[in-house]
Amino acid sequence: MPVLTSQQRAAYAQYKNNKVNSASGPELTLMLYDGAIKFLNIADFAIEKNDIQKAHDNIIKTERIIDYLRNTLDMKYAVAQDFENMYSYIARRLVEANIAKDREIVAEVNEHMHAIRDNWVAVMKANNIMVKDA
C-alpha cells in the first residue's frame, strides 16, 4: 500500500467528509451498514491473527454503529420495533463476540448485517433512490 503525503491524506479526508455531508438519509444508513460490515471483517481477521486489541476496537466500532442506528429509530412506525429487536440481538451478539473473541459469532453478525444491507438496498431501489456503489 503506498504511503500518502500529508496533503494527500488531507484531500482524501475532505473527499470522505464531502461524501457524508452530501448524502441523503437512506444513503447515510447504507454507509453505516457498509461501515459495520467493514469493521466486522477487520475484527474477524484480527481474531484470526490473534490481534486482540484490533479485534476489540473494531467490534466496538460496530457496536457504536448499531447503537446509533437504534437511537435514531422513529418508534411511531411499527417497523421500527422490528429493527429494534434486530439491532438489540446484534448488539448482544457483538458483546459476546468481543468477550470471547469468537470468529463464529462475528461471522453470524456479519451475515445478518449483509442481509440487512441487501434489504436496505432493495428498499432504496424500490423507492427510486439512487444507490451508488451497491
N, C-alpha and C positions, 0 to 999 in steps of 0.2 A: 504494500500500500504506500503510495507516495506521501511524502511529508509536505504539508501545506505551509505556506508562509503565513505570518500573522494577518497580512492583508487578504489573502485568500480565505482564511478562516473567518474573518470579519464579513467578507462578501457572502460566504455561504450562510453564516448566521443571519444576515439580513434577508437573504432569499427565503430561508425557513420561516423567519418572522413574518414576512410578507405573505407567504403561503397560508399561514394560520390566520392572520388578520383579514385576509380576503375570502376566507372560506365561509360557506353557509353553515347553518346549524347541522343539517344532515351530513355535510362534508366533515365537519369537526368531529361528529360522532364516529364516522368512518375512520378518521385519523386516530382517534382514541382506540378503536378496536385494533387497527394496524399496529399501534404502539404496544398494546398489551401482547399481541402475538409476537412481536419482535423481542420484547423483554422476556417472554416465556422461552423463546428459542435460545436466547443468550443464557438464561438460567439453566436450561437443560444441558447445554454444552458445558457450562461451568461446573455443574454437578458431576458430569462425566469426567471432567478433568480434575475433580476434587478441589476446585477453587471455591471454597465455602463462602468467602466474603462476596465474590462476584455473583454467585447464585443468590445469596441473601439480598443483595442490593437490587437485583433485577426482579425478584419475586415481590419485594416491597414496592418497586415502581409499578408493577402490575396491580398490586393491592390498591395503590393510590388511584389508579385509573378506575378500577371497579368502584371504589368509594366515591369518586367524583360522579360517575355515571349514576350511582344510587342516589346521591344527594341532589341530582338535577331532575329526577323523575317527577312528573306532574301527576300526583295521585288522584286528581279528579277524573282521570281516564282509567277505565277498567283494566286496560292492557298494562298499565304501569305496575299493578300488583304482580302480574306475571313476570315482568322484568325484575321487580324487587326480589321475588322468590329465586329467580335465576341468579341474579347478582349475589344474593345472600349465600346461596350454595357455593358459588365460585369463590367468594371471599373466605368461607370456612375451609374449602379445599386448599386454597393458597396458604393459609396459616399452617395447615397440616403438612403441605409440601415443604414449607420453609423449615418447620421444626425437624422433620425427618430427612430433609434434602432428598426427597423421593422423586425420581425421574418419572415413575409411572403416574403419579398424581399430576405432575407438571404436564405430562403428555395428555392426560384426561382433560385438564383445564384448557389446554391448547386446542384440543378437538372441539370443546364447547365454544371457545372464542372464534374459531374458524367458522363454525356453524352459525353463530350469531352474526358474524361479519357478513357471511354469504347471504343470509336472510335480509340483512340491512341493505346490502347492495341491490337485492331483488326489489325491495320496497322502494328504494330510491328510483330505480329504473321504472317501476310500475307507476310512479308519480311524476315521471318525466323530469327527474332531477339528474343532471349530467353527472356521471361517475367517472372521475379521472383516475387512470391507472388501476382500474379494477379488473 
